[in-house]
Amino acid sequence: MTLAYNKRHQIVRPDSCLSMLQQRLKYARSELRDSACYFVENVPVWPGAASPTPFSASNDIFQYADCNGAPPLINTLCDRDNALYGLDLSGENFLVTNGGMHGLSLVFRQIKRRSVEAGSAVCLAPVFGAVPALLEATGYDLIYYRMRAAFPTVEEVLAVCRADTNLVYLNFPHNPLGGIYSDAFMEELVPSLAERGISLVLDMVYDSFIFDDQKIRSPFACTSDLSSLYTVNSVSKNYGSPGLRIGWVTSSPDNVEAMAGMLEIECVAVCSPAQTKAASLISMGNAPLHQQVVNSRAIVREFLGSHLSKYASLPPAGTQVFVNLPVHDIEGFADQMLGEYGLVLATASNYSGAQGAHIRIPTGYPESVTHNALDLLRQGIERYADA
């Protein structure tokens, strides 16, 4: 199937310093404004009636927070993760960061500081493009493992590691494929990497969105030695609050202290009001947000079953479905959808190691937005497809 354009819209520039996604968002905001249909973010949207109002202190703008994080937020994070994963962590295991990507930056640099040489890093693919870019900027030589199932086997991960491999980066629930791993996988992986002196970095920013009563096992439940284990999390996806820019890293107290020292040099501390609101938000819970994703998943499942039956079964976790459309030029198609229909889409260009004409279909928008966006997508595919 090829696209037959009546009028070609060319919105993105391959030579831009900005991502394809950011270019389309800027175009929509400046040219289309309120008429655009945003169906692009994998950040779930709170239902209007259930949208929370987090507590904000009257005096927290007048003081720096602790460089490790404000104690109320640290305690809230500790309680959350201990309850969710059956752990016995303390506040010394947590560091509050300026979002998940800042957390990853601190972790990657901490592992490099502990290593004799920068070495290599193993990274699952496809992967959000900023992650390998950050690894390369930190000085690592990248090794991709291309996902062929919901999760790799331990043997497959170890097979791509080299003698100079310093870390393995995993993202589960997986972005963008939505897979999760088994308990047996993590129980075998943690000691296997430790024996080889390889750190494990587990990105868990979607861990609130695992469905059908399934769960994943924390790596911290698999060993008492946390010195080579790091998890990264965020309120952006799990609590639908990317504007707060609050994330957290969990590791051994020694690693946390070292990363807190880096954070202090770079930004002194994370924003105090944002930390106050995050603690309040996490304490309230995210049940309405989770239900919003469940409702939207049902709509997406019906659409895919009717129009792209290959994807009739949704992944077990996450807030999106990564769909390979029957078109040759996915970037051209996304530009056409924006120019003709005002529909903003995220394509495979947002990921490294993605092959094919993929878009991500979010499952976290309100039902009305999801229905409208999917109808526009259906019209676009039908219009631009050759007979």
Beta strands, then each sheet from edge to edge (+ up, - down):
strand 1: 37-38
strand 2: 94-97
strand 3: 120-125
strand 4: 127-128
strand 5: 141-146
strand 6: 165-171
strand 7: 199-203
strand 8: 229-234
strand 9: 247-250
strand 10: 320-324
strand 11: 343-344
strand 12: 346-347
strand 13: 351-352
strand 14: 358-362
sheet 1: 1+ 11+
sheet 2: 2+ 9- 8+ 7+ 6+ 3+ 5+
sheet 3: 4+ 13-
sheet 4: 10+ 14- 12+
end
